[in-house]
């Protein structure tokens, strides 16, 4: 995902006040241990989340609270026509437990 220039503080502030309903949706749809990293040079955000089930997690995208969050964030980051964040899945190149 990518922020618009100058929106770093606003993005962090909004996430520090993440709505309780959004937290509940993330957990209800199998998400946990969620971290988002930021690359200052490219304005790129890298999100890592553990999920229980890919289909269950994907279903969370269609919830009313998730759509409301996307709309809320659309003014500070690149989005698709439905206001979902423009995102590219990364390919795992190495893992060590």
TORVEXNU-380132 format. One record per residue (C-alpha): residue in one letter; x, y, z. Coordinates in steps of 0.05 Angstrom, whole numbers, always signed. Example, Ala and Ser with C-alpha at 12.3 -4.5 7.8 and 13.67 -1.06 7.14 Angstrom:
REM residues 2
{site A,{+246,-90,+156}}
{site S,{+273,-21,+143}}
REM end
This chain:
REM residues 97
{site X,{+0,+0,+0}}
{site X,{+24,+71,-10}}
{site X,{+11,+137,+26}}
{site X,{+3,+204,-6}}
{site X,{+62,+251,+9}}
{site X,{+58,+284,+77}}
{site X,{+5,+236,+105}}
{site X,{+50,+195,+150}}
{site X,{+29,+228,+215}}
{site X,{-45,+226,+197}}
{site X,{-41,+152,+179}}
{site X,{-7,+136,+246}}
{site X,{-57,+179,+284}}
{site X,{-117,+145,+253}}
{site X,{-90,+76,+268}}
{site X,{-74,+96,+340}}
{site X,{-149,+110,+347}}
{site X,{-172,+48,+309}}
{site X,{-246,+41,+320}}
{site X,{-268,-14,+368}}
{site X,{-315,-41,+314}}
{site X,{-256,-48,+266}}
{site X,{-214,-84,+318}}
{site X,{-273,-131,+330}}
{site X,{-281,-144,+255}}
{site X,{-207,-161,+248}}
{site X,{-211,-211,+304}}
{site X,{-280,-239,+284}}
{site X,{-253,-253,+214}}
{site X,{-192,-290,+240}}
{site X,{-139,-235,+241}}
{site X,{-87,-229,+296}}
{site X,{-17,-204,+308}}
{site X,{-26,-148,+257}}
{site X,{+33,-101,+243}}
{site X,{+42,-47,+190}}
{site X,{+112,-21,+172}}
{site X,{+128,+42,+133}}
{site X,{+184,+56,+83}}
{site X,{+197,+132,+85}}
{site X,{+234,+133,+19}}
{site X,{+178,+103,-22}}
{site X,{+118,+120,+22}}
{site X,{+102,+45,+20}}
{site X,{+65,+9,+76}}
{site X,{+79,-65,+89}}
{site X,{+25,-101,+129}}
{site X,{+35,-169,+162}}
{site X,{-24,-205,+194}}
{site X,{-34,-276,+217}}
{site X,{-100,-304,+194}}
{site X,{-137,-367,+212}}
{site X,{-170,-380,+144}}
{site X,{-160,-344,+78}}
{site X,{-233,-347,+57}}
{site X,{-257,-322,+125}}
{site X,{-208,-265,+122}}
{site X,{-228,-247,+51}}
{site X,{-301,-245,+73}}
{site X,{-284,-190,+123}}
{site X,{-271,-142,+65}}
{site X,{-345,-140,+49}}
{site X,{-367,-120,+119}}
{site X,{-399,-52,+129}}
{site X,{-346,-31,+181}}
{site X,{-289,-49,+134}}
{site X,{-320,-10,+77}}
{site X,{-329,+49,+124}}
{site X,{-255,+45,+144}}
{site X,{-234,+43,+71}}
{site X,{-275,+106,+58}}
{site X,{-245,+140,+119}}
{site X,{-174,+125,+95}}
{site X,{-183,+141,+21}}
{site X,{-162,+213,+26}}
{site X,{-91,+197,+51}}
{site X,{-71,+136,+9}}
{site X,{-75,+105,-60}}
{site X,{-141,+68,-69}}
{site X,{-180,+28,-120}}
{site X,{-247,+53,-146}}
{site X,{-283,+18,-87}}
{site X,{-236,+55,-38}}
{site X,{-199,-9,-20}}
{site X,{-124,+5,-13}}
{site X,{-82,-8,-75}}
{site X,{-42,-68,-50}}
{site X,{+7,-117,-80}}
{site X,{+19,-184,-47}}
{site X,{+92,-197,-32}}
{site X,{+125,-263,-49}}
{site X,{+159,-298,+9}}
{site X,{+232,-308,-8}}
{site X,{+257,-335,+58}}
{site X,{+229,-358,+125}}
{site X,{+263,-386,+187}}
{site X,{+227,-408,+251}}
REM end
